[in-house]
Amino acid sequence: MAKILITSGPTRQYLDPVRYLSNASSGKMGACLAAAAIERGHQVVIVSGPVTVNYPDQAEVIRVTTTQEMLDAAIEQFSNCDGVIGAAAPCDFQPEFVANHKLKKQGSTMTLGLIETPDILWSLGQIKQPNQWSVAFALETKNGAKNAIAKLKRKNCDLVVLNGPTAIDASETHIKILDSTGKVLIDISDSKPVAAKAIVDRIEKLLEG
């Protein structure tokens, strides 16, 4: 059986001590993937951003807040894992400057400068060994398949799970699993637990060669 790293949930990038940039990712898919993997006998470690969802008791859970923290924890765990499923929705941007105190209204327009955060799956792809695998999630609003395949290749992944914004914090989802050639291996609309089992099944076939 495999030891699987799963990134899950959102991350937060603070503007000041109380405000932050983030998204509505709930961690539900990460929890379902962990449950499906554990049910099949795999060992699971989850690096999770701030969520209220309950992860399986059998999983090791590492809690983080920022994208950099998620990256650091993922890199630390990845060398001891057979593969990674990047189900998290890390914040892609962070403020160029973080205020030390709560920002106050000034009665005028405020300009917010943003810079990119580290790319977690890309970073893992740079250190991935020949005996390891990685699966990306691609949430797209247009040119879904094209962008998903580009993401897979750019991040040195083996498979990519394509979904859309309706999946965020939802109980059901529509996913397509694509390989590096662009072939659709699975196309399913169902509950997240069912979709997670389909993803784990496809990963096991990948491991079988």
N, C-alpha and C positions, 0 to 999 in steps of 0.2 A: 504494500500500500504506500501511497505517497504522503509527503508532508507538504501541505499547500498553504501558501501565504495569500491572504485576501485583504485587499484594501477596501475600505467601506466608509460610506457617509460623506459629509461635506468637510471642508476646512474653513477656518475663519482667518481673515486678515484685518487686524484692527486699525482703525483710523485714529482713535484716541482711546483712553482707558475703558470706554463704555460702548463705543460703536464699532461695527466691523462690516466688511464685505463678506458675503457668503452666498449660499443657494439653499434650495428647499430639499436637498437630498436627505432621505430619512434613514438610510442604512438597511431598509427592508430587504433589498435584493442581496446585500452582503450577508445578512442573517440567514436568508433562505439558501444561499450557496453554501454557507458553513454547515447548515443542517443537512443538506443533501450530500455533501462530501463526507461528513461524519457518519451518516447512515450507511454509506458505502464502505466504511472502515478506514477512511483517510484521517490523518492528523491535521488539525487546522490551527493556524495562528492568524488572528485578525488585527490589523492596524486600523483603528477607527477614529474618525473625527467625532465631534460632539453630536450624539444622537440619543433618543430616548428608547429606541427599540431594544429588545432583549436578545442577546446573542446566546447560542447554545452553551450550556454549562461546560460541555466537554472541550470547548475551544479556549485557547489562550487568547486573551484580549489585551491589546496594548492601546491605551487611550492617548490621543494627541489632539492638538488644536489647530496649528498652522500647517500650511503645505510643507514648509521646511521641516517641521517636526515629523510629519508623515513620511517624508523622504528619508530622513535620518533613521527612523525606526524600520522602514521597509528595507533599506540597504543592510542594516544590522541583521535582520532576520533572513534575508533572501539567500545568503550563502549556506544556510542550514536547511533550505527548502528545495523541493524538487521543481516547484513552479509557482507562479503567481497569477492570480486573477485580479485585475485592476478594476474593481467595481466601484471604487470611490469616485466622487465628483469634487476633486480638489479645486479650490479657488485658483484661477489662472492668473489673477492680477493682485497686486498689493500696492498700497499707497507708497509713493516715493518717499514721503516723510510721515512719521507717526507722531501725533501731538502728545506731549507729556500730560496735558490736562484736557478736560472735556472742552470740546470746541463750542463756542458760543455764537449765537446769531449776531450778525453785524449789520443786518438790513441791506445787504448787497449780495451780489453773486459771488459764490466761492468756487474756485477752480481746483479740481482734484487731479493731481498728477499720479499716474499709475505706471508701474513697471511689472514685467512678467515674473511670476513665481517659478521655481524650479519645476521641471517636467519629471514626474516620478517614474512613469513607465519607461520613458526614454532613458533615464539614468540607469534603471535596472537592466534595460536592454543592452547597455554598454558593458555590463559586467556579467551578463548571462553566459553560462557555460554550455558546451555542446549537449550535456545531459540534462539541462534545464529547459523549461518551456514557459511561455507567458501568454496570457489571454487579455486582450484589451476590451474595454467597453467604449463605444463611440455613440454619444448622444448628438444627433444631427437634426437640423431643421430644414436643410436642403442638400441636394446632391449626396444623399445618404451613403449609398454604396461606394461611390467614388471617394468621398472623404474618409470613409471607414477603412478602405483598402490602403489609402495613402497613410493613414495613421498606423495601421498594422506594419507597413514596411518601414516607416520612419522610426518606429519604436522597437523594431526587431522582435515583433510578436509572431506567434504561430497561428493564432485565431483572433478574430475580432467579433464582438457581439454588438450589433447595430440596434439602437432603439431611438425613441423620440422623447420630446419633453413631457408627453402625457404619462410617461412612466414614473415621473418624479413623485415620490410620496404616495404612489398608488398601490392598490392591492393586486392589480392585474397589469400585464404588459404585453407588448408585441415586440418580439425580437427576431432578428435574423443572425445566424452564425455564418461567417464567411471565412474562407481560407485565403492564402496569399495569392491565389490565382483569380480571386473574385467569385469563386463558385459558392453558391448559397447551399450550405450543408443542412441547415434547419431553418424553417420559417414557421413560427408558432405564436399564436395569440392565446394566452391563458393566464392563470394565476401565477404569481411570482414563485411560489413553491414548485409548481409544475415546470415552469420555465427554467428554474435553477437546476432541477433534476436533469432536464434536457442538456443543459450546459455541461454538467458534470459527466453525463454519459458520453458526450462528444469528446471531452478531455480524456476520458479513459480510453476511447478509441485511438486518440492521438498517442497516448502512452504505449498502446499495443503496437503502434506502427502500422 
